[in-house]
Amino acid sequence: MHLNELLKLCLLALQSRCPTCRVDINADILELQTPYKKGWTVSELLEFLAYTSPDLLQAPAHLVLNAQEESIYLVDRSEITPAMWIYDNQEFLPDSQVKDNLAQMPEMSER
């Protein structure tokens, strides 16, 4: 599957196709300051980006889901290095750990 759309739509498509998937972020490509780079659910990542970088959700993106690769690229930042890597839920932190990570972030816990 290949989808060229806004990042928000790519993430929503991923959530629809793979509700148990987790996402690791490439903070350098995304230009984000966060110590939490691994194990995001799509809904958590959407909430985080909507709060910290809403303009990023409107960036052109390329979602790749196939046997060789599961990634999202931000077209205007890098077509070679993924901005996000997608994995099966089995490989990452339990939901409670990711939620604890979010709660520890000052700007997210104030909401």
Gaussian input, Z-matrix of N, CA and C with variables (Angstrom, degrees):
# hf/3-21g

backbone

0 1
 N
 C     1     B1
 C     2     B2     1     A1
 N     3     B3     2     A2     1     D1
 C     4     B4     3     A3     2     D2
 C     5     B5     4     A4     3     D3
 N     6     B6     5     A5     4     D4
 C     7     B7     6     A6     5     D5
 C     8     B8     7     A7     6     D6
 N     9     B9     8     A8     7     D7
 C    10    B10     9     A9     8     D8
 C    11    B11    10    A10     9     D9
 N    12    B12    11    A11    10    D10
 C    13    B13    12    A12    11    D11
 C    14    B14    13    A13    12    D12
 N    15    B15    14    A14    13    D13
 C    16    B16    15    A15    14    D14
 C    17    B17    16    A16    15    D15
 N    18    B18    17    A17    16    D16
 C    19    B19    18    A18    17    D17
 C    20    B20    19    A19    18    D18
 N    21    B21    20    A20    19    D19
 C    22    B22    21    A21    20    D20
 C    23    B23    22    A22    21    D21
 N    24    B24    23    A23    22    D22
 C    25    B25    24    A24    23    D23
 C    26    B26    25    A25    24    D24
 N    27    B27    26    A26    25    D25
 C    28    B28    27    A27    26    D26
 C    29    B29    28    A28    27    D27
 N    30    B30    29    A29    28    D28
 C    31    B31    30    A30    29    D29
 C    32    B32    31    A31    30    D30
 N    33    B33    32    A32    31    D31
 C    34    B34    33    A33    32    D32
 C    35    B35    34    A34    33    D33
 N    36    B36    35    A35    34    D34
 C    37    B37    36    A36    35    D35
 C    38    B38    37    A37    36    D36
 N    39    B39    38    A38    37    D37
 C    40    B40    39    A39    38    D38
 C    41    B41    40    A40    39    D39
 N    42    B42    41    A41    40    D40
 C    43    B43    42    A42    41    D41
 C    44    B44    43    A43    42    D42
 N    45    B45    44    A44    43    D43
 C    46    B46    45    A45    44    D44
 C    47    B47    46    A46    45    D45
 N    48    B48    47    A47    46    D46
 C    49    B49    48    A48    47    D47
 C    50    B50    49    A49    48    D48
 N    51    B51    50    A50    49    D49
 C    52    B52    51    A51    50    D50
 C    53    B53    52    A52    51    D51
 N    54    B54    53    A53    52    D52
 C    55    B55    54    A54    53    D53
 C    56    B56    55    A55    54    D54
 N    57    B57    56    A56    55    D55
 C    58    B58    57    A57    56    D56
 C    59    B59    58    A58    57    D57
 N    60    B60    59    A59    58    D58
 C    61    B61    60    A60    59    D59
 C    62    B62    61    A61    60    D60
 N    63    B63    62    A62    61    D61
 C    64    B64    63    A63    62    D62
 C    65    B65    64    A64    63    D63
 N    66    B66    65    A65    64    D64
 C    67    B67    66    A66    65    D65
 C    68    B68    67    A67    66    D66
 N    69    B69    68    A68    67    D67
 C    70    B70    69    A69    68    D68
 C    71    B71    70    A70    69    D69
 N    72    B72    71    A71    70    D70
 C    73    B73    72    A72    71    D71
 C    74    B74    73    A73    72    D72
 N    75    B75    74    A74    73    D73
 C    76    B76    75    A75    74    D74
 C    77    B77    76    A76    75    D75
 N    78    B78    77    A77    76    D76
 C    79    B79    78    A78    77    D77
 C    80    B80    79    A79    78    D78
 N    81    B81    80    A80    79    D79
 C    82    B82    81    A81    80    D80
 C    83    B83    82    A82    81    D81
 N    84    B84    83    A83    82    D82
 C    85    B85    84    A84    83    D83
 C    86    B86    85    A85    84    D84
 N    87    B87    86    A86    85    D85
 C    88    B88    87    A87    86    D86
 C    89    B89    88    A88    87    D87
 N    90    B90    89    A89    88    D88
 C    91    B91    90    A90    89    D89
 C    92    B92    91    A91    90    D90
 N    93    B93    92    A92    91    D91
 C    94    B94    93    A93    92    D92
 C    95    B95    94    A94    93    D93
 N    96    B96    95    A95    94    D94
 C    97    B97    96    A96    95    D95
 C    98    B98    97    A97    96    D96
 N    99    B99    98    A98    97    D97
 C   100   B100    99    A99    98    D98
 C   101   B101   100   A100    99    D99
 N   102   B102   101   A101   100   D100
 C   103   B103   102   A102   101   D101
 C   104   B104   103   A103   102   D102
 N   105   B105   104   A104   103   D103
 C   106   B106   105   A105   104   D104
 C   107   B107   106   A106   105   D105
 N   108   B108   107   A107   106   D106
 C   109   B109   108   A108   107   D107
 C   110   B110   109   A109   108   D108
 N   111   B111   110   A110   109   D109
 C   112   B112   111   A111   110   D110
 C   113   B113   112   A112   111   D111
 N   114   B114   113   A113   112   D112
 C   115   B115   114   A114   113   D113
 C   116   B116   115   A115   114   D114
 N   117   B117   116   A116   115   D115
 C   118   B118   117   A117   116   D116
 C   119   B119   118   A118   117   D117
 N   120   B120   119   A119   118   D118
 C   121   B121   120   A120   119   D119
 C   122   B122   121   A121   120   D120
 N   123   B123   122   A122   121   D121
 C   124   B124   123   A123   122   D122
 C   125   B125   124   A124   123   D123
 N   126   B126   125   A125   124   D124
 C   127   B127   126   A126   125   D125
 C   128   B128   127   A127   126   D126
 N   129   B129   128   A128   127   D127
 C   130   B130   129   A129   128   D128
 C   131   B131   130   A130   129   D129
 N   132   B132   131   A131   130   D130
 C   133   B133   132   A132   131   D131
 C   134   B134   133   A133   132   D132
 N   135   B135   134   A134   133   D133
 C   136   B136   135   A135   134   D134
 C   137   B137   136   A136   135   D135
 N   138   B138   137   A137   136   D136
 C   139   B139   138   A138   137   D137
 C   140   B140   139   A139   138   D138
 N   141   B141   140   A140   139   D139
 C   142   B142   141   A141   140   D140
 C   143   B143   142   A142   141   D141
 N   144   B144   143   A143   142   D142
 C   145   B145   144   A144   143   D143
 C   146   B146   145   A145   144   D144
 N   147   B147   146   A146   145   D145
 C   148   B148   147   A147   146   D146
 C   149   B149   148   A148   147   D147
 N   150   B150   149   A149   148   D148
 C   151   B151   150   A150   149   D149
 C   152   B152   151   A151   150   D150
 N   153   B153   152   A152   151   D151
 C   154   B154   153   A153   152   D152
 C   155   B155   154   A154   153   D153
 N   156   B156   155   A155   154   D154
 C   157   B157   156   A156   155   D155
 C   158   B158   157   A157   156   D156
 N   159   B159   158   A158   157   D157
 C   160   B160   159   A159   158   D158
 C   161   B161   160   A160   159   D159
 N   162   B162   161   A161   160   D160
 C   163   B163   162   A162   161   D161
 C   164   B164   163   A163   162   D162
 N   165   B165   164   A164   163   D163
 C   166   B166   165   A165   164   D164
 C   167   B167   166   A166   165   D165
 N   168   B168   167   A167   166   D166
 C   169   B169   168   A168   167   D167
 C   170   B170   169   A169   168   D168
 N   171   B171   170   A170   169   D169
 C   172   B172   171   A171   170   D170
 C   173   B173   172   A172   171   D171
 N   174   B174   173   A173   172   D172
 C   175   B175   174   A174   173   D173
 C   176   B176   175   A175   174   D174
 N   177   B177   176   A176   175   D175
 C   178   B178   177   A177   176   D176
 C   179   B179   178   A178   177   D177
 N   180   B180   179   A179   178   D178
 C   181   B181   180   A180   179   D179
 C   182   B182   181   A181   180   D180
 N   183   B183   182   A182   181   D181
 C   184   B184   183   A183   182   D182
 C   185   B185   184   A184   183   D183
 N   186   B186   185   A185   184   D184
 C   187   B187   186   A186   185   D185
 C   188   B188   187   A187   186   D186
 N   189   B189   188   A188   187   D187
 C   190   B190   189   A189   188   D188
 C   191   B191   190   A190   189   D189
 N   192   B192   191   A191   190   D190
 C   193   B193   192   A192   191   D191
 C   194   B194   193   A193   192   D192
 N   195   B195   194   A194   193   D193
 C   196   B196   195   A195   194   D194
 C   197   B197   196   A196   195   D195
 N   198   B198   197   A197   196   D196
 C   199   B199   198   A198   197   D197
 C   200   B200   199   A199   198   D198
 N   201   B201   200   A200   199   D199
 C   202   B202   201   A201   200   D200
 C   203   B203   202   A202   201   D201
 N   204   B204   203   A203   202   D202
 C   205   B205   204   A204   203   D203
 C   206   B206   205   A205   204   D204
 N   207   B207   206   A206   205   D205
 C   208   B208   207   A207   206   D206
 C   209   B209   208   A208   207   D207
 N   210   B210   209   A209   208   D208
 C   211   B211   210   A210   209   D209
 C   212   B212   211   A211   210   D210
 N   213   B213   212   A212   211   D211
 C   214   B214   213   A213   212   D212
 C   215   B215   214   A214   213   D213
 N   216   B216   215   A215   214   D214
 C   217   B217   216   A216   215   D215
 C   218   B218   217   A217   216   D216
 N   219   B219   218   A218   217   D217
 C   220   B220   219   A219   218   D218
 C   221   B221   220   A220   219   D219
 N   222   B222   221   A221   220   D220
 C   223   B223   222   A222   221   D221
 C   224   B224   223   A223   222   D222
 N   225   B225   224   A224   223   D223
 C   226   B226   225   A225   224   D224
 C   227   B227   226   A226   225   D225
 N   228   B228   227   A227   226   D226
 C   229   B229   228   A228   227   D227
 C   230   B230   229   A229   228   D228
 N   231   B231   230   A230   229   D229
 C   232   B232   231   A231   230   D230
 C   233   B233   232   A232   231   D231
 N   234   B234   233   A233   232   D232
 C   235   B235   234   A234   233   D233
 C   236   B236   235   A235   234   D234
 N   237   B237   236   A236   235   D235
 C   238   B238   237   A237   236   D236
 C   239   B239   238   A238   237   D237
 N   240   B240   239   A239   238   D238
 C   241   B241   240   A240   239   D239
 C   242   B242   241   A241   240   D240
 N   243   B243   242   A242   241   D241
 C   244   B244   243   A243   242   D242
 C   245   B245   244   A244   243   D243
 N   246   B246   245   A245   244   D244
 C   247   B247   246   A246   245   D245
 C   248   B248   247   A247   246   D246
 N   249   B249   248   A248   247   D247
 C   250   B250   249   A249   248   D248
 C   251   B251   250   A250   249   D249
 N   252   B252   251   A251   250   D250
 C   253   B253   252   A252   251   D251
 C   254   B254   253   A253   252   D252
 N   255   B255   254   A254   253   D253
 C   256   B256   255   A255   254   D254
 C   257   B257   256   A256   255   D255
 N   258   B258   257   A257   256   D256
 C   259   B259   258   A258   257   D257
 C   260   B260   259   A259   258   D258
 N   261   B261   260   A260   259   D259
 C   262   B262   261   A261   260   D260
 C   263   B263   262   A262   261   D261
 N   264   B264   263   A263   262   D262
 C   265   B265   264   A264   263   D263
 C   266   B266   265   A265   264   D264
 N   267   B267   266   A266   265   D265
 C   268   B268   267   A267   266   D266
 C   269   B269   268   A268   267   D267
 N   270   B270   269   A269   268   D268
 C   271   B271   270   A270   269   D269
 C   272   B272   271   A271   270   D270
 N   273   B273   272   A272   271   D271
 C   274   B274   273   A273   272   D272
 C   275   B275   274   A274   273   D273
 N   276   B276   275   A275   274   D274
 C   277   B277   276   A276   275   D275
 C   278   B278   277   A277   276   D276
 N   279   B279   278   A278   277   D277
 C   280   B280   279   A279   278   D278
 C   281   B281   280   A280   279   D279
 N   282   B282   281   A281   280   D280
 C   283   B283   282   A282   281   D281
 C   284   B284   283   A283   282   D282
 N   285   B285   284   A284   283   D283
 C   286   B286   285   A285   284   D284
 C   287   B287   286   A286   285   D285
 N   288   B288   287   A287   286   D286
 C   289   B289   288   A288   287   D287
 C   290   B290   289   A289   288   D288
 N   291   B291   290   A290   289   D289
 C   292   B292   291   A291   290   D290
 C   293   B293   292   A292   291   D291
 N   294   B294   293   A293   292   D292
 C   295   B295   294   A294   293   D293
 C   296   B296   295   A295   294   D294
 N   297   B297   296   A296   295   D295
 C   298   B298   297   A297   296   D296
 C   299   B299   298   A298   297   D297
 N   300   B300   299   A299   298   D298
 C   301   B301   300   A300   299   D299
 C   302   B302   301   A301   300   D300
 N   303   B303   302   A302   301   D301
 C   304   B304   303   A303   302   D302
 C   305   B305   304   A304   303   D303
 N   306   B306   305   A305   304   D304
 C   307   B307   306   A306   305   D305
 C   308   B308   307   A307   306   D306
 N   309   B309   308   A308   307   D307
 C   310   B310   309   A309   308   D308
 C   311   B311   310   A310   309   D309
 N   312   B312   311   A311   310   D310
 C   313   B313   312   A312   311   D311
 C   314   B314   313   A313   312   D312
 N   315   B315   314   A314   313   D313
 C   316   B316   315   A315   314   D314
 C   317   B317   316   A316   315   D315
 N   318   B318   317   A317   316   D316
 C   319   B319   318   A318   317   D317
 C   320   B320   319   A319   318   D318
 N   321   B321   320   A320   319   D319
 C   322   B322   321   A321   320   D320
 C   323   B323   322   A322   321   D321
 N   324   B324   323   A323   322   D322
 C   325   B325   324   A324   323   D323
 C   326   B326   325   A325   324   D324
 N   327   B327   326   A326   325   D325
 C   328   B328   327   A327   326   D326
 C   329   B329   328   A328   327   D327
 N   330   B330   329   A329   328   D328
 C   331   B331   330   A330   329   D329
 C   332   B332   331   A331   330   D330

   B1=1.4422
   B2=1.5293
   B3=1.2909
   B4=1.4601
   B5=1.5237
   B6=1.3199
   B7=1.4534
   B8=1.5208
   B9=1.3066
   B10=1.4616
   B11=1.5212
   B12=1.3289
   B13=1.4662
   B14=1.5225
   B15=1.3060
   B16=1.4546
   B17=1.5295
   B18=1.3270
   B19=1.4619
   B20=1.5243
   B21=1.3126
   B22=1.4646
   B23=1.5245
   B24=1.3176
   B25=1.4669
   B26=1.5191
   B27=1.3265
   B28=1.4682
   B29=1.5270
   B30=1.3251
   B31=1.4651
   B32=1.5262
   B33=1.3143
   B34=1.4763
   B35=1.5256
   B36=1.3242
   B37=1.4700
   B38=1.5284
   B39=1.3204
   B40=1.4639
   B41=1.5190
   B42=1.3228
   B43=1.4633
   B44=1.5259
   B45=1.3083
   B46=1.4621
   B47=1.5327
   B48=1.3037
   B49=1.4720
   B50=1.5250
   B51=1.3193
   B52=1.4593
   B53=1.5288
   B54=1.3273
   B55=1.4627
   B56=1.5267
   B57=1.3258
   B58=1.4660
   B59=1.5193
   B60=1.3131
   B61=1.4649
   B62=1.5201
   B63=1.3146
   B64=1.4651
   B65=1.5199
   B66=1.3294
   B67=1.4587
   B68=1.5246
   B69=1.3231
   B70=1.4695
   B71=1.5152
   B72=1.3280
   B73=1.4582
   B74=1.5219
   B75=1.3061
   B76=1.4564
   B77=1.5265
   B78=1.3260
   B79=1.4683
   B80=1.5230
   B81=1.3273
   B82=1.4679
   B83=1.5295
   B84=1.3092
   B85=1.4722
   B86=1.5280
   B87=1.3269
   B88=1.4670
   B89=1.5185
   B90=1.3247
   B91=1.4680
   B92=1.5254
   B93=1.3388
   B94=1.4602
   B95=1.5220
   B96=1.3012
   B97=1.4522
   B98=1.5286
   B99=1.3183
   B100=1.4566
   B101=1.5177
   B102=1.3245
   B103=1.4669
   B104=1.5314
   B105=1.3229
   B106=1.4616
   B107=1.5174
   B108=1.3266
   B109=1.4496
   B110=1.5329
   B111=1.3120
   B112=1.4573
   B113=1.5207
   B114=1.3172
   B115=1.4539
   B116=1.5118
   B117=1.3255
   B118=1.4655
   B119=1.5308
   B120=1.3316
   B121=1.4579
   B122=1.5237
   B123=1.3055
   B124=1.4637
   B125=1.5284
   B126=1.3142
   B127=1.4686
   B128=1.5295
   B129=1.3280
   B130=1.4635
   B131=1.5210
   B132=1.3258
   B133=1.4618
   B134=1.5262
   B135=1.3200
   B136=1.4616
   B137=1.5272
   B138=1.3215
   B139=1.4678
   B140=1.5291
   B141=1.3229
   B142=1.4613
   B143=1.5304
   B144=1.3344
   B145=1.4671
   B146=1.5296
   B147=1.3218
   B148=1.4668
   B149=1.5242
   B150=1.3228
   B151=1.4620
   B152=1.5299
   B153=1.3435
   B154=1.4645
   B155=1.5230
   B156=1.3428
   B157=1.4714
   B158=1.5233
   B159=1.3441
   B160=1.4652
   B161=1.5242
   B162=1.3204
   B163=1.4618
   B164=1.5267
   B165=1.3266
   B166=1.4633
   B167=1.5316
   B168=1.3174
   B169=1.4704
   B170=1.5286
   B171=1.3301
   B172=1.4636
   B173=1.5284
   B174=1.3282
   B175=1.4663
   B176=1.5268
   B177=1.3435
   B178=1.4575
   B179=1.5278
   B180=1.3218
   B181=1.4626
   B182=1.5220
   B183=1.3304
   B184=1.4640
   B185=1.5246
   B186=1.3363
   B187=1.4617
   B188=1.5173
   B189=1.3357
   B190=1.4636
   B191=1.5211
   B192=1.3141
   B193=1.4642
   B194=1.5171
   B195=1.3122
   B196=1.4677
   B197=1.5214
   B198=1.3178
   B199=1.4591
   B200=1.5284
   B201=1.3272
   B202=1.4598
   B203=1.5297
   B204=1.3151
   B205=1.4591
   B206=1.5207
   B207=1.3330
   B208=1.4644
   B209=1.5227
   B210=1.3325
   B211=1.4612
   B212=1.5133
   B213=1.3325
   B214=1.4650
   B215=1.5226
   B216=1.3194
   B217=1.4580
   B218=1.5161
   B219=1.3186
   B220=1.4566
   B221=1.5142
   B222=1.3076
   B223=1.4604
   B224=1.5270
   B225=1.3173
   B226=1.4649
   B227=1.5288
   B228=1.3328
   B229=1.4761
   B230=1.5217
   B231=1.3163
   B232=1.4587
   B233=1.5211
   B234=1.3084
   B235=1.4667
   B236=1.5203
   B237=1.3411
   B238=1.4635
   B239=1.5257
   B240=1.3188
   B241=1.4641
   B242=1.5198
   B243=1.3383
   B244=1.4681
   B245=1.5261
   B246=1.3100
   B247=1.4593
   B248=1.5282
   B249=1.3438
   B250=1.4630
   B251=1.5247
   B252=1.3238
   B253=1.4513
   B254=1.5207
   B255=1.2999
   B256=1.4560
   B257=1.5312
   B258=1.3258
   B259=1.4562
   B260=1.5202
   B261=1.3227
   B262=1.4485
   B263=1.5236
   B264=1.3058
   B265=1.4680
   B266=1.5253
   B267=1.2978
   B268=1.4640
   B269=1.5250
   B270=1.3247
   B271=1.4591
   B272=1.5204
   B273=1.3294
   B274=1.4533
   B275=1.5106
   B276=1.3174
   B277=1.4545
   B278=1.5190
   B279=1.3199
   B280=1.4674
   B281=1.5245
   B282=1.3231
   B283=1.4665
   B284=1.5176
   B285=1.3215
   B286=1.4612
   B287=1.5267
   B288=1.3256
   B289=1.4645
   B290=1.5214
   B291=1.3307
   B292=1.4579
   B293=1.5233
   B294=1.3144
   B295=1.4644
   B296=1.5356
   B297=1.3352
   B298=1.4619
   B299=1.5204
   B300=1.3202
   B301=1.4642
   B302=1.5236
   B303=1.3266
   B304=1.4597
   B305=1.5298
   B306=1.3109
   B307=1.4662
   B308=1.5234
   B309=1.3195
   B310=1.4620
   B311=1.5191
   B312=1.3116
   B313=1.4490
   B314=1.5228
   B315=1.3153
   B316=1.4748
   B317=1.5142
   B318=1.3151
   B319=1.4610
   B320=1.5220
   B321=1.3471
   B322=1.4646
   B323=1.5400
   B324=1.3210
   B325=1.4615
   B326=1.5245
   B327=1.3450
   B328=1.4624
   B329=1.5100
   B330=1.3070
   B331=1.4603
   B332=1.4983
   A1=108.33
   A2=116.17
   A3=123.58
   A4=107.44
   A5=115.98
   A6=120.58
   A7=108.53
   A8=116.39
   A9=122.65
   A10=107.36
   A11=114.83
   A12=121.44
   A13=108.77
   A14=116.65
   A15=120.87
   A16=109.00
   A17=116.69
   A18=120.51
   A19=111.43
   A20=117.42
   A21=120.19
   A22=110.98
   A23=117.51
   A24=120.73
   A25=111.48
   A26=117.21
   A27=120.39
   A28=110.32
   A29=116.58
   A30=119.99
   A31=111.56
   A32=117.07
   A33=119.75
   A34=111.45
   A35=116.78
   A36=120.22
   A37=110.23
   A38=116.78
   A39=121.23
   A40=110.22
   A41=116.75
   A42=121.14
   A43=111.18
   A44=116.13
   A45=120.50
   A46=111.62
   A47=115.58
   A48=120.66
   A49=112.35
   A50=117.07
   A51=121.52
   A52=109.75
   A53=118.02
   A54=120.64
   A55=114.40
   A56=118.88
   A57=120.69
   A58=113.00
   A59=117.55
   A60=120.53
   A61=111.71
   A62=114.29
   A63=123.24
   A64=108.17
   A65=115.18
   A66=120.66
   A67=109.31
   A68=115.67
   A69=121.94
   A70=106.46
   A71=115.81
   A72=118.78
   A73=111.17
   A74=115.01
   A75=122.75
   A76=105.74
   A77=116.24
   A78=121.08
   A79=112.00
   A80=117.29
   A81=120.01
   A82=110.71
   A83=117.08
   A84=120.82
   A85=109.85
   A86=116.50
   A87=120.62
   A88=112.51
   A89=116.69
   A90=122.17
   A91=110.93
   A92=114.84
   A93=121.85
   A94=110.11
   A95=115.83
   A96=122.40
   A97=107.56
   A98=116.82
   A99=120.61
   A100=109.05
   A101=117.04
   A102=119.07
   A103=112.08
   A104=116.84
   A105=121.01
   A106=109.54
   A107=116.00
   A108=120.78
   A109=113.01
   A110=117.80
   A111=120.77
   A112=112.83
   A113=114.36
   A114=120.68
   A115=117.74
   A116=119.04
   A117=121.79
   A118=110.03
   A119=116.73
   A120=118.55
   A121=106.00
   A122=117.18
   A123=119.98
   A124=110.24
   A125=117.49
   A126=118.97
   A127=111.18
   A128=118.04
   A129=120.57
   A130=110.90
   A131=116.14
   A132=120.23
   A133=110.97
   A134=116.92
   A135=120.13
   A136=111.03
   A137=116.83
   A138=120.90
   A139=110.48
   A140=116.42
   A141=121.03
   A142=111.15
   A143=116.98
   A144=120.34
   A145=111.40
   A146=117.62
   A147=120.41
   A148=110.26
   A149=116.77
   A150=120.56
   A151=112.39
   A152=116.96
   A153=120.43
   A154=114.27
   A155=117.16
   A156=121.30
   A157=110.98
   A158=117.52
   A159=118.91
   A160=113.44
   A161=117.62
   A162=120.51
   A163=111.63
   A164=117.05
   A165=120.93
   A166=111.27
   A167=116.82
   A168=120.13
   A169=112.01
   A170=117.29
   A171=121.59
   A172=112.24
   A173=117.22
   A174=121.27
   A175=110.75
   A176=117.76
   A177=120.50
   A178=110.36
   A179=115.43
   A180=120.95
   A181=110.56
   A182=113.72
   A183=121.36
   A184=107.44
   A185=116.49
   A186=123.16
   A187=108.26
   A188=116.06
   A189=122.00
   A190=108.13
   A191=116.61
   A192=122.62
   A193=107.89
   A194=116.07
   A195=120.32
   A196=108.86
   A197=117.45
   A198=121.35
   A199=112.89
   A200=117.34
   A201=121.04
   A202=113.97
   A203=117.04
   A204=119.24
   A205=111.67
   A206=114.35
   A207=122.12
   A208=106.64
   A209=116.23
   A210=121.77
   A211=111.29
   A212=113.98
   A213=121.65
   A214=107.07
   A215=115.32
   A216=122.44
   A217=108.79
   A218=116.90
   A219=121.28
   A220=106.35
   A221=116.04
   A222=123.21
   A223=112.49
   A224=117.17
   A225=119.22
   A226=113.70
   A227=117.28
   A228=120.16
   A229=113.03
   A230=117.83
   A231=120.83
   A232=110.27
   A233=115.66
   A234=120.59
   A235=110.45
   A236=116.41
   A237=121.20
   A238=110.94
   A239=116.24
   A240=121.56
   A241=109.60
   A242=117.54
   A243=119.73
   A244=112.72
   A245=115.41
   A246=121.69
   A247=109.92
   A248=115.32
   A249=121.05
   A250=109.41
   A251=114.53
   A252=121.03
   A253=107.75
   A254=116.67
   A255=122.37
   A256=108.49
   A257=115.51
   A258=121.80
   A259=110.37
   A260=114.04
   A261=120.14
   A262=109.33
   A263=116.99
   A264=123.99
   A265=112.65
   A266=119.25
   A267=123.32
   A268=112.70
   A269=117.26
   A270=120.87
   A271=114.60
   A272=119.08
   A273=119.00
   A274=115.00
   A275=113.93
   A276=122.22
   A277=111.70
   A278=116.81
   A279=118.27
   A280=109.95
   A281=116.34
   A282=121.80
   A283=112.03
   A284=116.82
   A285=119.86
   A286=111.01
   A287=118.56
   A288=121.25
   A289=110.88
   A290=117.70
   A291=120.28
   A292=109.74
   A293=117.75
   A294=120.93
   A295=110.28
   A296=117.14
   A297=120.17
   A298=110.57
   A299=117.25
   A300=121.35
   A301=110.44
   A302=116.93
   A303=121.16
   A304=110.83
   A305=116.49
   A306=120.19
   A307=111.42
   A308=117.29
   A309=120.96
   A310=112.66
   A311=117.94
   A312=120.70
   A313=108.61
   A314=118.14
   A315=120.65
   A316=113.82
   A317=118.76
   A318=120.12
   A319=112.57
   A320=117.96
   A321=120.13
   A322=110.29
   A323=118.15
   A324=119.97
   A325=112.17
   A326=117.16
   A327=120.49
   A328=112.90
   A329=117.96
   A330=121.33
   A331=111.17
   D1=132.73
   D2=173.48
   D3=-127.68
   D4=134.22
   D5=178.78
   D6=-138.24
   D7=123.72
   D8=175.19
   D9=-107.99
   D10=105.97
   D11=-176.29
   D12=-154.30
   D13=-175.18
   D14=171.83
   D15=-67.07
   D16=151.77
   D17=-178.54
   D18=-54.48
   D19=-43.07
   D20=-179.51
   D21=-58.24
   D22=-43.44
   D23=-179.45
   D24=-69.74
   D25=-35.43
   D26=175.79
   D27=-63.43
   D28=-42.88
   D29=178.81
   D30=-66.37
   D31=-40.07
   D32=177.12
   D33=-65.26
   D34=-38.21
   D35=176.73
   D36=-64.87
   D37=-41.25
   D38=177.42
   D39=-61.76
   D40=-45.40
   D41=179.74
   D42=-60.42
   D43=-39.08
   D44=179.42
   D45=-68.93
   D46=-41.57
   D47=-176.40
   D48=-79.28
   D49=-32.72
   D50=-174.72
   D51=-140.76
   D52=76.84
   D53=-174.76
   D54=-64.42
   D55=-18.86
   D56=-179.72
   D57=-98.18
   D58=2.10
   D59=-178.54
   D60=-68.43
   D61=154.05
   D62=173.31
   D63=-117.34
   D64=157.04
   D65=-177.12
   D66=-128.43
   D67=130.78
   D68=168.77
   D69=-99.05
   D70=141.93
   D71=179.98
   D72=-108.66
   D73=146.84
   D74=173.19
   D75=-96.70
   D76=94.31
   D77=-173.85
   D78=-61.79
   D79=-27.77
   D80=179.01
   D81=-67.50
   D82=-46.94
   D83=179.38
   D84=-67.04
   D85=-41.55
   D86=-178.27
   D87=-77.84
   D88=-13.07
   D89=-177.90
   D90=56.86
   D91=48.49
   D92=179.28
   D93=-112.38
   D94=144.36
   D95=174.57
   D96=-103.57
   D97=93.86
   D98=176.92
   D99=-149.98
   D100=137.65
   D101=175.91
   D102=-78.54
   D103=-10.00
   D104=-176.23
   D105=-99.87
   D106=101.93
   D107=-174.08
   D108=-113.62
   D109=-10.46
   D110=-173.43
   D111=-124.38
   D112=147.88
   D113=168.29
   D114=80.75
   D115=21.27
   D116=179.03
   D117=-72.62
   D118=139.86
   D119=164.28
   D120=-79.73
   D121=161.77
   D122=-179.63
   D123=-62.97
   D124=-42.07
   D125=-178.56
   D126=-65.64
   D127=-38.75
   D128=176.68
   D129=-64.00
   D130=-42.06
   D131=-179.38
   D132=-66.37
   D133=-41.49
   D134=176.48
   D135=-59.92
   D136=-43.81
   D137=179.48
   D138=-64.34
   D139=-45.18
   D140=-179.81
   D141=-61.20
   D142=-47.50
   D143=-178.96
   D144=-67.71
   D145=-36.97
   D146=178.49
   D147=-61.88
   D148=-33.50
   D149=-178.64
   D150=-83.91
   D151=-42.39
   D152=-173.06
   D153=-93.76
   D154=-33.22
   D155=-174.65
   D156=-147.91
   D157=65.27
   D158=-176.00
   D159=-59.61
   D160=-30.23
   D161=178.79
   D162=-65.52
   D163=-28.67
   D164=179.00
   D165=-63.58
   D166=-34.07
   D167=179.24
   D168=-65.28
   D169=-19.00
   D170=179.50
   D171=-96.37
   D172=4.21
   D173=-179.35
   D174=-76.54
   D175=145.38
   D176=175.82
   D177=-64.89
   D178=134.31
   D179=-176.86
   D180=-136.41
   D181=162.51
   D182=178.04
   D183=-131.14
   D184=113.14
   D185=178.26
   D186=-93.50
   D187=129.24
   D188=178.17
   D189=-123.05
   D190=119.28
   D191=174.83
   D192=-130.92
   D193=105.13
   D194=175.31
   D195=-152.86
   D196=-174.69
   D197=-176.47
   D198=-64.72
   D199=-27.56
   D200=-177.49
   D201=-92.44
   D202=-25.80
   D203=-171.42
   D204=-153.14
   D205=143.26
   D206=174.12
   D207=-136.26
   D208=94.06
   D209=-172.09
   D210=-149.20
   D211=164.61
   D212=170.69
   D213=-127.83
   D214=131.22
   D215=177.86
   D216=-110.00
   D217=143.52
   D218=168.76
   D219=-95.28
   D220=110.26
   D221=-170.22
   D222=-57.39
   D223=-39.01
   D224=-177.64
   D225=-81.63
   D226=-3.49
   D227=-179.90
   D228=-113.52
   D229=-40.62
   D230=177.59
   D231=-167.88
   D232=125.93
   D233=174.52
   D234=-98.83
   D235=3.17
   D236=-179.35
   D237=-108.19
   D238=-43.92
   D239=-178.56
   D240=-102.40
   D241=125.60
   D242=179.99
   D243=-64.97
   D244=146.36
   D245=172.54
   D246=-83.93
   D247=-24.64
   D248=-178.60
   D249=-147.68
   D250=143.38
   D251=174.66
   D252=-114.98
   D253=141.26
   D254=-174.41
   D255=-112.60
   D256=135.33
   D257=-178.26
   D258=-137.02
   D259=162.20
   D260=173.76
   D261=-70.56
   D262=145.00
   D263=-178.33
   D264=-55.29
   D265=-29.41
   D266=-175.31
   D267=-61.21
   D268=-23.84
   D269=-171.61
   D270=-89.95
   D271=-0.91
   D272=-170.48
   D273=-127.78
   D274=-171.99
   D275=-177.86
   D276=-59.20
   D277=148.03
   D278=172.88
   D279=-64.76
   D280=154.96
   D281=-179.13
   D282=-50.23
   D283=-41.17
   D284=-176.73
   D285=-62.30
   D286=-35.16
   D287=-179.86
   D288=-68.19
   D289=-42.26
   D290=178.97
   D291=-65.76
   D292=-41.99
   D293=178.11
   D294=-62.28
   D295=-39.20
   D296=175.71
   D297=-62.21
   D298=-40.63
   D299=177.84
   D300=-59.65
   D301=-45.69
   D302=179.59
   D303=-63.56
   D304=-41.45
   D305=-177.91
   D306=-65.47
   D307=-28.00
   D308=-179.75
   D309=-77.81
   D310=-15.74
   D311=178.87
   D312=-78.56
   D313=119.55
   D314=-173.00
   D315=-52.77
   D316=-46.24
   D317=-175.93
   D318=-69.13
   D319=-27.27
   D320=179.92
   D321=-83.06
   D322=-34.55
   D323=-176.58
   D324=-73.91
   D325=-17.18
   D326=178.77
   D327=-78.72
   D328=-10.35
   D329=-177.38
   D330=-77.16

